[in-house]
Amino acid sequence: MKKLYYSIGEICKMTGIEAHVLRYWETVFPQLRPMKGKSGARRYKESDVALILELQDLIHHKGYSTAGALKVLEQKNSDSSEPHAPTNPPLSGDLKRELLEIRETLSVIYEKL
């Protein structure tokens, strides 16, 4: 059964990457931001583990520098986000009308201040 969160020690055992390397990668790769508990202990999600494994492949197996791996990740993110760029969903007539009324009410209140 998969866990919700992994400690830095568990990540080290799973990947063979030392803790100081993981902490360094957090400073280089903005995509790698594990949650931290009250005591400051890092808590990695499955998405963090997947990113670490991808970084390990790029840096340790394919020979990329950290700067090169960062460019690869940025390119990958921009390629995947372009065709699926979020757009504002269409509003129903009732919702749009209600929002316009709220905006008008707020502007009247603001003018009185």
C-alpha positions as CSV (number, residue, x, y, z in Angstrom):
1,M,0.0,0.0,0.0
2,K,1.3,3.4,-1.0
3,K,1.8,6.0,1.7
4,L,0.5,9.6,1.5
5,Y,3.9,11.1,2.6
6,Y,7.5,9.9,2.7
7,S,10.3,11.1,4.9
8,I,13.6,12.2,3.5
9,G,15.2,9.1,4.9
10,E,12.6,6.9,3.1
11,I,13.3,8.8,-0.2
12,C,17.0,8.2,0.3
13,K,16.5,4.5,0.8
14,M,14.1,4.3,-2.2
15,T,16.3,6.2,-4.7
16,G,19.9,5.9,-3.3
17,I,20.2,9.7,-3.4
18,E,21.7,11.2,-0.3
19,A,19.7,13.7,1.8
20,H,22.0,16.6,1.2
21,V,21.5,16.2,-2.6
22,L,17.7,16.2,-2.2
23,R,17.9,19.4,-0.1
24,Y,20.2,21.0,-2.7
25,W,17.7,20.0,-5.5
26,E,15.0,21.8,-3.5
27,T,17.0,25.0,-3.9
28,V,17.6,24.5,-7.7
29,F,14.3,23.1,-8.9
30,P,11.2,25.1,-8.0
31,Q,9.0,22.2,-8.9
32,L,10.4,20.2,-5.9
33,R,8.8,21.7,-2.8
34,P,8.0,19.0,-0.2
35,M,5.7,20.0,2.6
36,K,7.3,20.5,6.0
37,G,5.8,19.5,9.3
38,K,5.8,21.6,12.5
39,S,9.2,20.3,13.3
40,G,10.5,21.2,9.9
41,A,10.7,17.6,8.7
42,R,10.2,17.2,5.0
43,R,7.2,15.2,3.8
44,Y,7.3,14.1,0.2
45,K,4.2,13.3,-1.8
46,E,4.0,10.7,-4.6
47,S,4.3,13.6,-7.1
48,D,7.6,14.6,-5.4
49,V,8.9,11.1,-5.6
50,A,8.1,10.9,-9.3
51,L,9.9,14.2,-9.8
52,I,12.9,13.0,-7.9
53,L,13.1,9.8,-9.9
54,E,12.9,11.9,-13.1
55,L,15.7,14.2,-11.9
56,Q,17.8,11.2,-10.9
57,D,17.4,9.8,-14.4
58,L,18.3,13.1,-16.1
59,I,21.2,14.0,-13.8
60,H,22.7,10.6,-12.8
61,H,21.9,8.4,-15.8
62,K,21.6,10.8,-18.8
63,G,24.4,13.1,-17.7
64,Y,22.5,16.4,-17.5
65,S,23.8,19.2,-15.3
66,T,21.3,20.7,-12.8
67,A,20.8,23.7,-15.2
68,G,20.2,21.3,-18.1
69,A,17.7,19.2,-16.1
70,L,15.9,22.4,-15.1
71,K,15.6,23.4,-18.7
72,V,14.3,20.0,-19.7
73,L,11.6,20.2,-16.9
74,E,10.7,23.8,-17.9
75,Q,10.3,22.7,-21.5
76,K,8.3,19.7,-20.6
77,N,6.0,21.9,-18.4
78,S,5.5,24.5,-21.1
79,D,4.9,21.9,-23.8
80,S,2.3,20.1,-21.7
81,S,0.6,23.3,-20.5
82,E,0.2,25.0,-23.9
83,P,-2.4,22.8,-25.5
84,H,-4.3,22.5,-22.3
85,A,-4.1,26.1,-21.1
86,P,-6.8,26.8,-18.6
87,T,-9.6,29.0,-19.9
88,N,-12.4,30.6,-18.0
89,P,-15.4,28.3,-18.2
90,P,-18.5,29.9,-19.6
91,L,-20.9,31.2,-17.0
92,S,-24.5,30.4,-16.9
93,G,-26.9,33.3,-17.5
94,D,-28.2,33.3,-13.9
95,L,-24.7,33.2,-12.4
96,K,-23.4,35.9,-14.7
97,R,-26.4,38.1,-13.9
98,E,-25.9,37.5,-10.1
99,L,-22.2,38.4,-10.3
100,L,-23.0,41.6,-12.2
101,E,-25.5,42.5,-9.5
102,I,-22.9,41.9,-6.8
103,R,-20.4,44.0,-8.6
104,E,-22.9,46.9,-9.0
105,T,-23.8,46.7,-5.3
106,L,-20.2,46.7,-4.3
107,S,-19.4,49.7,-6.5
108,V,-22.3,51.6,-5.0
109,I,-21.1,50.8,-1.5
110,Y,-17.5,51.8,-2.5
111,E,-18.7,55.2,-3.8
112,K,-20.4,55.9,-0.5
113,L,-17.1,55.4,1.4
